[in-house]
Amino acid sequence: MSRVAYVNGRYVPHAEAGVHIEDRGYQFADGVYEVIALIGGRFLDEEGHHERLERSLRELRIAQPMGRKALSHVLRQTARYNRLTSGIVYVQVTRGVARRDHPFPADTQPSLVVTARRIKGPSAAAVEQGVGVITTPDIRWLRRDIKSISLLPNVLAKQAARENKAYEAWLVGEDGMVHEGSSTNAWIVTKEGVLVTHPPADAILNGITRLGVLAAARKQGIKVEERPFTVDEARKAKEAFITSTTSHVIPVVAIDGQPVGNGHPGEVTRALLAGYLAGFGLSSGSFQ
């Protein structure tokens, strides 16, 4: 079956979908996006994604293309047209089409594109054995809290990870602090059993899965510290892991080739994965 996309009010064959060449998303990366997981016909953390999308639009002063209820309908229709019950739905909003000029154009209608596709969740090997990450300087702009479509630094970091046979790249500031991954949030568990992750601020994107894992940690009585941590502290940690909409919770067992803890996924990481999924009535096998 051919895929279907939603583009500015129309459901069209994916292969024929397109926007104008002077769409500001194409010209300036002047837009935002969200990726929502769909598991067993149900969207995970949908309200959180709506809230973050609306916040990103406000921060960039882009008008909402439609209300939350209408957008929720479009998400479901796009999934239905693609006969998708498990996978991801991608939402992108740009400032719209206008003559190329840096200042905001007047009276421009925002562009809305929604696509859906099947993906598998993290592999059983990644969850059971853990993955490696590399560290790389964070060269992104200073408003990482906005889920902008301007992702070239993230692309370069992810490519560096791939070329180094790592799963992810952790982005490190000039002060030596780990901000987050190229497409994930970064976490460590100290030798004292304290869960540490960078606080929500301009330096990181406040991941929706991140918030779910924090809720699971507090429910389990795990002590949490939202604070920056250094690469050296991460290397000396008892455990480490990453989170995202598509990765969920994946153990990190090596940083720059050096083992974390005993080099195997830790108990806290496993408990948090189970607790996060249990909040949706799911298990890790639900994503395969």
HELIX and SHEET records of a PDB file:
HELIX    1   1 HIS A   14  GLU A   16  5                                   3    
HELIX    2   2 ARG A   24  PHE A   28  1                                   5    
HELIX    3   3 GLU A   46  LEU A   60  1                                  15    
HELIX    4   4 ARG A   68  TYR A   81  1                                  14    
HELIX    5   5 ALA A  124  GLN A  129  1                                   6    
HELIX    6   6 LEU A  152  GLU A  163  1                                  12    
HELIX    7   7 ILE A  208  LYS A  219  1                                  12    
HELIX    8   8 VAL A  231  ARG A  235  1                                   5    
HELIX    9   9 GLU A  267  ALA A  278  1                                  12    
HELIX   10  10 SER A  284  PHE A  287  5                                   4    
SHEET    1   A 6 ARG A  10  PRO A  13  0                                        
SHEET    2   A 6 VAL A   4  VAL A   7 -1                                        
SHEET    3   A 6 SER A 111  ARG A 117 -1                                        
SHEET    4   A 6 GLY A  87  THR A  94 -1                                        
SHEET    5   A 6 GLY A  31  ILE A  39 -1                                        
SHEET    6   A 6 ARG A  42  PHE A  43 -1                                        
SHEET    1   B 9 VAL A 224  GLU A 226  0                                        
SHEET    2   B 9 LEU A 195  THR A 197  1                                        
SHEET    3   B 9 ASN A 185  VAL A 189 -1                                        
SHEET    4   B 9 GLU A 239  SER A 244 -1                                        
SHEET    5   B 9 HIS A 248  ILE A 255 -1                                        
SHEET    6   B 9 VAL A 131  PRO A 137  1                                        
SHEET    7   B 9 GLU A 168  VAL A 172  1                                        
SHEET    8   B 9 MET A 177  GLY A 181 -1                                        
SHEET    9   B 9 PHE A 229  THR A 230 -1                                        
SHEET    1   C 6 VAL A 224  GLU A 226  0                                        
SHEET    2   C 6 LEU A 195  THR A 197  1                                        
SHEET    3   C 6 ASN A 185  VAL A 189 -1                                        
SHEET    4   C 6 GLU A 239  SER A 244 -1                                        
SHEET    5   C 6 HIS A 248  ILE A 255 -1                                        
SHEET    6   C 6 GLN A 258  PRO A 259 -1                                        
END                                                                             
